[in-house]
Structures are given as C-alpha cells and as structure tokens.
Amino acid sequence: MPRIVAVTLAILSIGSSLRALGEWLMNLGALGLFGISLLDSALVPLPGGPDIAVIAMSARNHAWMPLYAISAAIGSAIGCTLLYLIARRAGSAALKRVEPQRRERIENWLGRYDMLAVAVPAVLPPPFPFKPFVICAGVFKLKTSRFVAAILLGRVARFFIEGWLAVRFGEDAERIIRRHGVAVTIAVVLIFLIVLALRRYRSRLRESQPPA
C-alpha cells in the first residue's frame, strides 16, 4: 500500500511539473510553442500539447498565426527526427511497443508511398497514433532528408489549418477540430494528393512530348 501511494504521488508530481512547464513555455510565445512541439514529438508530452497552444495563441493574436504555425512545425520536426534517429539506431528493438499488424501495414505503406506514408499521418490531429509511423520510418530506414521533408510538409499543413480555424472561430476551433478535425484534414490531404497527381501528370506529359 505505501508503495502504491508513493507511485501515485510521484505521478501527480510529474504531472504538476509538466503542467507548470507548459504554462511557462506558453508565456514565451512562438519560442515557447517551438519548445512545446519539440518536447511533445520527442515523447515528453505536455498537457494540451502544441495543437491547443497553436489554437490559443492564434485566437489571441491573429497577425502572428503564421509564425506560431511555423514555430510549432519546426519544433515538431526536430522532435520527431530525434525519435526517428533513436529508432533507426535501436533497430527492431524499437518496435516492441508497436503492434505487429500495425508495423506490417506501416512497413508496406513506406515501401509503396515513401514520403506520403509519413506526411499524410503527420497532418491528422490527435488522437491519431502518429508515433508508430516515426518509429517505423527510423527502423526501416526511410532516407533522413525525405523523412524530415515529409514531417515538415505534414506539420506545416496541420498547424496552419488549426491556426486558420483559430483566427476564424477563436478558441471554439478546438471544439470544431475535436468534432470534425479528421474530416477536415482528410479533405485537405485529398486536395493535396490531387494537386500532386496533376503536377506529376503534367511533368510526364511534358517529358513525353518530342522536342520542337
């Protein structure tokens, strides 16, 4: 019994410390948002996380929304890259907590879609389980430059969507994302994929045309 009490008190203490750290970082503006995103992506989640922080800050200061979104995206990219490098070095040992079926699906997606297998999940809001994609990308050795580019692409899209919703609807954006976030982000991803497919089609069309 005393041991259970000690563990409970330790957990409460850690939670209180993380909450205090999150509040302190929130007061630092874009720099603090960078720190929140980095820690959250590197497996040190703070209460609320970067999504709530982006919405709250953007709702208060519309003009700074692009800076908040970019700061969060860069911090998240660095944090994810740290986790990716750890998984890359650890190898298959890093997959112990990833379900075998999910691991096989992600490995298949990485082999077929490369960057898109990371960029698309990076857009989806919580509670979508994104960390397994980062770990699998490291273990299965997706090229580092392509991994970083995919994370930046996905996170910039995600945080700009959240920032725009905050500018448009204020802090009600959090409620909108909880109710319709997946639908909104899927729509954005589909638009992105259509644009990408059109660009590739035009590029191939130009390459197939004989020189004048």
HELIX and SHEET records of a PDB file:
HELIX    1   1 PRO A    2  MET A   26  1                                  25    
HELIX    2   2 ALA A   30  SER A   41  1                                  12    
HELIX    3   3 GLY A   49  ARG A   60  1                                  12    
HELIX    4   4 HIS A   62  TRP A   64  5                                   3    
HELIX    5   5 MET A   65  ALA A   90  1                                  26    
HELIX    6   6 GLY A   91  LEU A   95  5                                   5    
HELIX    7   7 PRO A  100  TYR A  113  1                                  14    
HELIX    8   8 LEU A  116  VAL A  123  1                                   8    
HELIX    9   9 LYS A  131  VAL A  139  1                                   9    
HELIX   10  10 THR A  144  PHE A  169  1                                  26    
HELIX   11  11 GLY A  170  ASP A  172  5                                   3    
HELIX   12  12 ALA A  173  SER A  208  1                                  36    
END                                                                             
